[in-house]
Amino acid sequence: MTGIAYAMGSGGQGGAGGQGGAGDLSFIFLMVAMFAIFYFLLIRPQQKKQKELREMIANLNHGDSVITTGGIYGKITALTEQTVTLEIAEKTRIKVARNAIAALAEGSGTVPKTS
């Protein structure tokens, strides 16, 4: 019975060390393939989305209807380098940071009416 235990112990270690380069090469290939999949499915689309958002924020104009990250709809009445003044209702204006603008609102530049 002790002969079987010795045979199993020495054979397992010798076999694992004998493969050498083939296992390492396939592991490296697998890691490269996984990184490529993550890059094309996650990283690249997110970078494109961020670039489009930066361009949209840089190209804001007076009169554009926008949506803030907090969900507030408004019409741009004034712009500075860091802030945007929005008219959210008649004679009601708020200042928000440019980075708080999430998207342009659908429509022709009018503020949606609330009931």
Phi and psi in degrees as GROMACS dihedral restraints (atoms count N, CA, C in turn):
[ dihedral_restraints ]
;  ai    aj    ak    al  type     phi  dphi    fc
    3     4     5     6     1   -68.4    20    10
    4     5     6     7     1   -26.2    20    10
    6     7     8     9     1   -64.0    20    10
    7     8     9    10     1   -36.7    20    10
    9    10    11    12     1   -69.0    20    10
   10    11    12    13     1   -41.0    20    10
   12    13    14    15     1   -63.9    20    10
   13    14    15    16     1   -41.6    20    10
   15    16    17    18     1   -65.8    20    10
   16    17    18    19     1   -39.2    20    10
   18    19    20    21     1   -65.4    20    10
   19    20    21    22     1   -40.7    20    10
   21    22    23    24     1   -69.1    20    10
   22    23    24    25     1   -38.8    20    10
   24    25    26    27     1   -66.3    20    10
   25    26    27    28     1   -45.0    20    10
   27    28    29    30     1   -78.8    20    10
   28    29    30    31     1   -31.4    20    10
   30    31    32    33     1   -70.9    20    10
   31    32    33    34     1   -36.2    20    10
   33    34    35    36     1   -65.9    20    10
   34    35    36    37     1   -40.1    20    10
   36    37    38    39     1   -75.6    20    10
   37    38    39    40     1   -37.5    20    10
   39    40    41    42     1   -67.5    20    10
   40    41    42    43     1   -36.7    20    10
   42    43    44    45     1   -69.8    20    10
   43    44    45    46     1   -36.5    20    10
   45    46    47    48     1   -69.4    20    10
   46    47    48    49     1   -36.2    20    10
   48    49    50    51     1   -77.8    20    10
   49    50    51    52     1   -19.6    20    10
   51    52    53    54     1   -75.6    20    10
   52    53    54    55     1   -23.2    20    10
   54    55    56    57     1   -71.1    20    10
   55    56    57    58     1   -46.2    20    10
   57    58    59    60     1    63.1    20    10
   58    59    60    61     1  -116.5    20    10
   60    61    62    63     1   -68.8    20    10
   61    62    63    64     1   -31.6    20    10
   63    64    65    66     1   -63.4    20    10
   64    65    66    67     1   -43.3    20    10
   66    67    68    69     1   -68.1    20    10
   67    68    69    70     1   -39.0    20    10
   69    70    71    72     1   -66.3    20    10
   70    71    72    73     1   -40.4    20    10
   72    73    74    75     1   -66.7    20    10
   73    74    75    76     1   -41.3    20    10
   75    76    77    78     1   -68.9    20    10
   76    77    78    79     1   -34.7    20    10
   78    79    80    81     1   -63.8    20    10
   79    80    81    82     1   -44.6    20    10
   81    82    83    84     1   -62.9    20    10
   82    83    84    85     1   -44.0    20    10
   84    85    86    87     1   -60.8    20    10
   85    86    87    88     1   -42.1    20    10
   87    88    89    90     1   -63.0    20    10
   88    89    90    91     1   -42.2    20    10
   90    91    92    93     1   -65.2    20    10
   91    92    93    94     1   -42.0    20    10
   93    94    95    96     1   -63.9    20    10
   94    95    96    97     1   -42.2    20    10
   96    97    98    99     1   -64.1    20    10
   97    98    99   100     1   -41.6    20    10
   99   100   101   102     1   -65.6    20    10
  100   101   102   103     1   -40.6    20    10
  102   103   104   105     1   -63.3    20    10
  103   104   105   106     1   -42.2    20    10
  105   106   107   108     1   -62.0    20    10
  106   107   108   109     1   -41.2    20    10
  108   109   110   111     1   -64.4    20    10
  109   110   111   112     1   -46.0    20    10
  111   112   113   114     1   -62.2    20    10
  112   113   114   115     1   -39.8    20    10
  114   115   116   117     1   -62.6    20    10
  115   116   117   118     1   -50.1    20    10
  117   118   119   120     1   -76.3    20    10
  118   119   120   121     1   -25.3    20    10
  120   121   122   123     1   -94.8    20    10
  121   122   123   124     1   -27.8    20    10
  123   124   125   126     1  -119.3    20    10
  124   125   126   127     1   -54.0    20    10
  126   127   128   129     1   -71.9    20    10
  127   128   129   130     1   -50.9    20    10
  129   130   131   132     1   -62.7    20    10
  130   131   132   133     1   -47.6    20    10
  132   133   134   135     1   -61.7    20    10
  133   134   135   136     1   -35.8    20    10
  135   136   137   138     1   -66.8    20    10
  136   137   138   139     1   -39.5    20    10
  138   139   140   141     1   -64.5    20    10
  139   140   141   142     1   -40.0    20    10
  141   142   143   144     1   -63.9    20    10
  142   143   144   145     1   -41.5    20    10
  144   145   146   147     1   -64.2    20    10
  145   146   147   148     1   -42.4    20    10
  147   148   149   150     1   -64.5    20    10
  148   149   150   151     1   -39.4    20    10
  150   151   152   153     1   -64.4    20    10
  151   152   153   154     1   -43.3    20    10
  153   154   155   156     1   -62.8    20    10
  154   155   156   157     1   -40.0    20    10
  156   157   158   159     1   -64.7    20    10
  157   158   159   160     1   -43.0    20    10
  159   160   161   162     1   -61.3    20    10
  160   161   162   163     1   -42.5    20    10
  162   163   164   165     1   -65.4    20    10
  163   164   165   166     1   -41.3    20    10
  165   166   167   168     1   -62.4    20    10
  166   167   168   169     1   -43.5    20    10
  168   169   170   171     1   -65.5    20    10
  169   170   171   172     1   -38.2    20    10
  171   172   173   174     1   -69.2    20    10
  172   173   174   175     1   -27.6    20    10
  174   175   176   177     1  -101.1    20    10
  175   176   177   178     1    19.2    20    10
  177   178   179   180     1   -65.3    20    10
  178   179   180   181     1   143.1    20    10
  180   181   182   183     1  -128.1    20    10
  181   182   183   184     1   159.8    20    10
  183   184   185   186     1   -61.1    20    10
  184   185   186   187     1   129.3    20    10
  186   187   188   189     1    98.6    20    10
  187   188   189   190     1   -10.3    20    10
  189   190   191   192     1   -69.2    20    10
  190   191   192   193     1   141.6    20    10
  192   193   194   195     1   -93.2    20    10
  193   194   195   196     1   129.8    20    10
  195   196   197   198     1  -132.5    20    10
  196   197   198   199     1   166.7    20    10
  198   199   200   201     1  -122.3    20    10
  199   200   201   202     1   131.6    20    10
  201   202   203   204     1   -85.1    20    10
  202   203   204   205     1   170.1    20    10
  204   205   206   207     1   -66.0    20    10
  205   206   207   208     1   -20.8    20    10
  207   208   209   210     1   -86.3    20    10
  208   209   210   211     1    -2.7    20    10
  210   211   212   213     1    92.2    20    10
  211   212   213   214     1    13.1    20    10
  213   214   215   216     1   -88.0    20    10
  214   215   216   217     1   127.8    20    10
  216   217   218   219     1   -91.2    20    10
  217   218   219   220     1   139.1    20    10
  219   220   221   222     1  -162.8    20    10
  220   221   222   223     1   168.0    20    10
  222   223   224   225     1  -112.3    20    10
  223   224   225   226     1   131.8    20    10
  225   226   227   228     1   -71.0    20    10
  226   227   228   229     1   125.2    20    10
  228   229   230   231     1  -111.0    20    10
  229   230   231   232     1   -22.5    20    10
  231   232   233   234     1  -154.2    20    10
  232   233   234   235     1   148.5    20    10
  234   235   236   237     1  -131.6    20    10
  235   236   237   238     1   138.9    20    10
  237   238   239   240     1  -127.1    20    10
  238   239   240   241     1  -176.9    20    10
  240   241   242   243     1   -63.8    20    10
  241   242   243   244     1   -35.3    20    10
  243   244   245   246     1  -110.8    20    10
  244   245   246   247     1   -23.8    20    10
  246   247   248   249     1  -125.2    20    10
  247   248   249   250     1   161.3    20    10
  249   250   251   252     1  -130.6    20    10
  250   251   252   253     1   133.5    20    10
  252   253   254   255     1   -99.7    20    10
  253   254   255   256     1   124.0    20    10
  255   256   257   258     1  -111.8    20    10
  256   257   258   259     1   140.0    20    10
  258   259   260   261     1   -97.7    20    10
  259   260   261   262     1   112.0    20    10
  261   262   263   264     1   -98.3    20    10
  262   263   264   265     1   -16.1    20    10
  264   265   266   267     1  -156.6    20    10
  265   266   267   268     1   171.8    20    10
  267   268   269   270     1   -60.8    20    10
  268   269   270   271     1   123.1    20    10
  270   271   272   273     1    61.5    20    10
  271   272   273   274     1    23.3    20    10
  273   274   275   276     1  -121.4    20    10
  274   275   276   277     1   113.8    20    10
  276   277   278   279     1  -124.8    20    10
  277   278   279   280     1   145.6    20    10
  279   280   281   282     1  -132.4    20    10
  280   281   282   283     1   153.4    20    10
  282   283   284   285     1  -105.8    20    10
  283   284   285   286     1   133.0    20    10
  285   286   287   288     1  -132.4    20    10
  286   287   288   289     1   158.2    20    10
  288   289   290   291     1   -69.6    20    10
  289   290   291   292     1   147.8    20    10
  291   292   293   294     1   -56.8    20    10
  292   293   294   295     1   -36.5    20    10
  294   295   296   297     1   -69.1    20    10
  295   296   297   298     1   -12.2    20    10
  297   298   299   300     1   -83.4    20    10
  298   299   300   301     1    -5.0    20    10
  300   301   302   303     1   -80.4    20    10
  301   302   303   304     1   123.4    20    10
  303   304   305   306     1   -95.6    20    10
  304   305   306   307     1   -38.0    20    10
  306   307   308   309     1  -164.3    20    10
  307   308   309   310     1   163.7    20    10
  309   310   311   312     1   -80.0    20    10
  310   311   312   313     1   139.9    20    10
  312   313   314   315     1   -79.4    20    10
  313   314   315   316     1   151.3    20    10
  315   316   317   318     1   -69.6    20    10
  316   317   318   319     1   145.6    20    10
  318   319   320   321     1   120.2    20    10
  319   320   321   322     1  -172.1    20    10
  321   322   323   324     1   -97.7    20    10
  322   323   324   325     1    22.8    20    10
  324   325   326   327     1    95.9    20    10
  325   326   327   328     1    12.6    20    10
  327   328   329   330     1   -99.2    20    10
  328   329   330   331     1   148.7    20    10
  330   331   332   333     1   -79.5    20    10
  331   332   333   334     1   129.9    20    10
  333   334   335   336     1   -61.2    20    10
  334   335   336   337     1   138.7    20    10
  336   337   338   339     1   -82.8    20    10
  337   338   339   340     1   140.9    20    10
  339   340   341   342     1  -110.7    20    10
  340   341   342   343     1   153.2    20    10
